[in-house]
């Protein structure tokens, strides 16, 4: 079943400088999709468009049956927000509240009940228990990233979008996150995972979408014997 359909999407920040052109991408429920590309390929631009940060685009995308184009009214965009959660590579959070207060607050925005015991259990798995009642201003980048990941994993929005989510995470937390991503998908969620690291995408994702020269050039099912490095460099045209 389809979770996200992107059709003929062209994106710009300035009208005479198109960053993405006629992008097509189809994401099914229950899978992790890696969005691969060199620095500057437009990965973050695509994410900014899907999350409503940038509205300079033509074409359309449909998330959970709700279609969005450049003329979609704000009311519909507000309805769409509860169907996805976005974890940026450098999280911008409310710094004068505690981590637990932040997670609870975001649940209220999504009109979902905050289950404190689930939060406590997940925090323990991420070795975050000692930080849950500290103000976010006191946390390191890695621990701020954990706040964002904990929030997303607990919210269980249909689409979880991540932009370089492993920045600052310790090795143990990366292993926990890998397991939680698989559980997320088994429960029917879909994850779009942006990265420029081939090894990370090979391990974490079921598919890799290669963004190059303004378009998705190839969607690759990832298996144990998939040579993702070869596939990637064949698309971008050089070794």
TAMO-V902108 format. One record per helix or strand of 2 or more residues. SS is the DSSP state (h for helix, s for strand). FROM is the first residue (numbers start at 0). TO is the last residue. If there is no record, write none. Layout:
# TAMO-V902108
<<SS & FROM & TO> <SS & FROM & TO>>
This chain:
# TAMO-V902108
<<s & 1 & 13> <s & 16 & 27> <s & 31 & 35> <h & 42 & 49> <s & 56 & 62> <s & 65 & 67> <h & 73 & 80> <s & 83 & 86> <h & 98 & 108> <h & 115 & 124> <h & 128 & 130> <h & 135 & 137> <h & 140 & 154> <s & 158 & 162> <h & 170 & 185> <s & 189 & 194> <h & 197 & 203> <s & 206 & 211> <s & 214 & 220> <h & 227 & 235>>
